[in-house]
Amino acid sequence: MNDLSLTYNEHGLIPCIVQDADTREVLMMAWMNAEALDRTLESAQMWFWSRSRQELWHKGATSGNVQHLTELRYDCDADALLALVHPAGPACHTGQRTCFYRVLADERS
């Protein structure tokens, strides 16, 4: 479906940052292959490639926390994606709104 010349890595994957379309909060990062990208564009819901399970996964298929795509952008090198979404629940499998809820360093460090 997509005829854009994106740059996938040696495993046929491209990173996708998922951001809340309203708040601009970064929710998660996951990998996509060409089929996940096509399914995302066709359904307007997020699909990814699970490196651990070696299979496609529809975000929210089990939890109900789907992510409705509003816009899909790519960077200047065409080797990373940014998905703006309306989330129907937490992005993280831990139940946190975002996968980036832990702090490694802050301005006090």
C-alpha positions in Angstrom: 0.0 0.0 0.0 2.7 2.5 0.9 5.0 3.5 -1.9 7.1 5.9 0.1 10.7 4.9 0.2 11.3 4.5 3.9 14.7 3.2 5.3 14.2 0.0 7.3 17.0 -1.5 9.3 18.7 -4.8 8.5 15.8 -6.7 10.1 13.2 -4.9 7.9 12.0 -2.7 10.8 11.6 1.0 11.4 11.1 2.6 14.9 7.8 4.4 15.5 7.4 6.9 18.3 3.7 7.2 19.4 2.6 10.5 20.7 -0.8 11.7 22.0 -2.3 14.0 19.3 -3.8 16.3 21.8 -1.3 16.6 24.7 1.8 15.8 22.6 3.0 13.4 25.4 5.2 10.6 24.1 3.4 7.4 24.8 5.6 4.6 23.5 8.1 3.4 21.0 7.6 0.3 19.0 8.9 -1.3 15.8 7.0 -1.6 12.5 7.7 -3.6 9.4 6.1 -2.9 6.0 3.0 -5.0 6.8 2.4 -3.3 10.2 2.7 0.1 8.4 0.2 -1.0 5.7 -2.3 -2.3 8.3 -1.9 0.9 10.3 -2.6 3.0 7.2 -5.5 0.8 6.2 -7.2 0.6 9.6 -6.2 4.0 11.2 -5.3 2.0 14.3 -1.7 1.2 15.3 -0.1 -2.1 14.3 3.5 -3.1 15.2 6.0 -5.9 14.9 6.8 -7.8 18.1 10.5 -8.7 18.0 10.1 -11.1 21.0 7.1 -13.0 19.5 8.1 -12.5 15.9 4.6 -11.5 14.9 2.4 -8.6 14.1 0.3 -7.1 16.9 -2.6 -4.8 16.9 -2.2 -2.3 19.8 -5.1 -2.9 22.2 -6.3 -6.1 20.6 -6.1 -7.8 24.1 -6.4 -4.8 26.4 -8.9 -2.7 24.5 -6.4 0.2 24.7 -6.3 0.8 21.0 -4.6 3.9 19.5 -6.5 5.7 16.8 -4.2 7.2 14.2 -4.7 10.9 13.4 -1.4 11.5 11.5 1.7 9.6 10.6 4.9 11.5 10.0 8.4 10.5 9.0 11.7 12.1 9.8 14.2 13.9 7.4 16.1 10.7 6.8 13.0 8.6 6.3 14.3 6.1 8.9 11.9 6.8 11.8 8.1 7.4 12.2 6.1 9.5 14.5 2.4 8.5 15.0 0.0 11.0 16.4 -2.8 9.1 18.0 -5.9 9.3 20.2 -5.3 6.6 22.8 -8.3 4.7 24.2 -6.4 3.9 27.4 -2.9 3.5 28.8 -0.1 2.9 26.2 2.1 0.8 28.6 1.5 -2.9 29.3 2.1 -2.0 33.0 -1.0 0.1 33.0 0.9 3.5 33.0 -0.4 6.1 30.5 3.0 6.2 28.9 5.9 3.7 28.7 8.2 6.6 29.7 7.2 6.9 33.3 10.6 6.2 34.9 13.3 8.9 35.3 17.0 8.0 34.6 18.3 11.5 34.9 16.8 15.0 35.5 18.1 18.5 35.8 19.2 17.8 39.4 21.5 15.0 38.3 
